[in-house]
């Protein structure tokens, strides 16, 4: 089992959430460190720019779901998965997050839902 922190189309209410429908949601929260989020129809998280903490949801996924997420995100050729710290309900967790390069418009809030 792996922990995955999602911040865009995999979150509840968005188009790719169906992939996580059968998984365990730990809760919603923020990344411990600041990153930059850009959007060009889909979100892109940039590791080396420190703009804001990123809003997202933490899930526990099995091996099969983890592989599906890697395929969806094109890991390691498109998005690159890295282990980061996230804070959920005042508890720190290590979780996988998908990073990419800067594309589109900066979302200063770090909250993908606020782009709509």
Residue pairs with C-beta under 8 A, 6 or more apart in sequence:
1 60
1 61
1 62
1 63
2 60
2 61
2 63
2 66
2 96
3 26
3 58
3 59
3 60
3 61
3 93
3 94
3 95
3 96
4 58
4 59
4 61
4 66
4 69
4 95
4 96
4 97
5 31
5 56
5 57
5 58
5 59
5 84
5 86
5 93
5 95
5 96
5 97
6 20
6 56
6 57
6 59
7 37
7 43
7 45
7 54
7 55
7 56
7 57
7 97
7 110
7 112
8 14
8 42
8 43
8 112
9 15
9 16
9 17
9 42
9 43
10 16
10 17
10 19
10 20
10 57
10 69
11 17
11 56
11 57
11 112
11 113
12 25
12 57
13 113
14 112
16 72
19 65
19 68
19 69
19 72
20 59
20 61
20 65
22 65
23 59
23 60
23 61
23 62
23 65
24 59
24 60
25 57
25 58
25 59
26 58
26 59
26 60
26 88
26 89
26 93
27 57
27 58
27 88
27 89
28 55
28 56
28 57
28 58
28 88
29 55
29 56
29 57
29 58
29 86
29 87
29 88
29 89
30 53
30 54
30 55
30 56
30 86
30 87
30 110
31 53
31 54
31 56
31 84
31 85
31 86
31 87
31 97
31 110
32 53
32 84
32 85
32 86
32 87
32 92
33 50
33 53
33 84
33 85
34 50
34 51
34 52
34 53
34 110
35 45
35 46
35 47
35 49
35 50
35 51
35 52
35 53
35 54
35 99
35 110
36 45
36 46
36 49
36 50
36 51
36 52
36 102
36 106
37 43
37 44
37 45
37 46
37 51
37 52
37 54
37 106
37 107
37 110
37 111
37 112
38 44
38 46
38 102
38 103
38 104
38 105
38 106
38 107
39 104
39 105
39 107
39 112
39 115
40 103
40 104
40 105
41 104
43 107
43 112
43 115
44 100
44 101
44 102
44 103
44 104
45 54
45 97
45 98
45 99
45 100
46 99
46 100
46 101
46 102
47 82
47 99
49 102
51 106
51 108
51 110
52 108
52 109
52 110
53 110
54 97
54 110
54 111
55 109
55 110
55 111
55 112
55 113
56 86
56 97
58 86
58 88
58 93
58 95
61 69
66 96
69 75
69 98
70 81
73 79
73 81
73 98
75 81
75 98
78 100
79 98
79 99
79 100
80 98
80 99
80 100
81 96
81 97
81 98
81 99
82 96
82 97
82 99
83 94
83 95
83 96
83 97
84 94
84 95
84 96
84 97
85 92
85 93
85 94
85 95
86 92
86 93
86 94
86 95
86 97
87 93
107 114
107 115
